[in-house]
Amino acid sequence: MALISMRFLSQALMRTVEVKVILPVDKYKAADTSGESMRFKTLYLLHGVLGNNMDWISGTCIQRWAETRGLAVVMPSGENSFYFDHALPNSAYGTFIGQELPAMMGKTFPLSDRREDRFIGGLSMGGYGALHNGLKYCDRFGGIIALSGAVHVFQEKGDDLHELACYVDKKAAEKTDLNLKVVFEKAKEKNSIPEIYMACGRSDSLLAANRELKGFFQENGAKLTYVEAAGGHDWDFWNSQIYEALKWLPLEVEATG
């Protein structure tokens, strides 16, 4: 297993960005000795507000579980952007996540370029970012994982904390594809909705919003796995649920604790 820190100049953000990459190189070497090439399935994993690209490494066992399952994991820093294209210059975070980052990672590492082998996930702000970009770029991602997602942030009933974090008029944004219901309908028109795994803790303040979006997805034909479990908006919950989400992904090797 390799944990790689990579820096490159992002054209979408017009600055040098750092990305952490978990690469199961032992699996690659085993395949190489047999004369077969291997291209890894990949999970793009997004952090929450006030976080960075080390959060998933320090807060969960993702590195060990990814190695067990032969899964590459790419973890960018999204600042407090909510991973969408802002009106401000050099702030095209959605383009960075949905287009530029997968293209760069595919050029650099032995990653599969098939839609069914590429997934996107995240927690809280990153849960919203995974749903928004997974649906907007539905031709690129075959599965979405949203844990404790801030899924109502671009609706009028969204909370003030998230409004301050992303500097967007919620009333105006509700009519655009920043609203997860709107971007879902656009993906539906393309007949290309990724499979979705959503989970939220029963003590989480975002539970009601997640339940409401779950109902919308189910009513509109999404292939959805929805989980409620004991826990709040914390790393104990996210660690347990990323473990379950990895079991949900179509990977060949079973995760072990």
URFEN-V150444 format. One line per field, one symbol per residue. ss: DSSP state (a for helix, b for strand, c for the rest). A space follows every 50 residues. Layout:
ss: ???
This chain:
ss: cbbbbbbbbbccccbbbbbbbbbcaaaaaaaaaccccccbbbbbbbcccc ccccaaaaaccaaaaaaaacbbbbbbccccccccbccccccbaaaaaaaa aaaaaaaaccbcccaaabbbbbbcaaaaaaaaaaaaccccccbbbbbccc cccccccccaaaaaaacccaaaaccccccaaaaaaaaaacccccbbbbbb bcccccaaaaaaaaaaaaaccccbbbbbbcccccaaaaaaaaaaaaaacc ccccccc
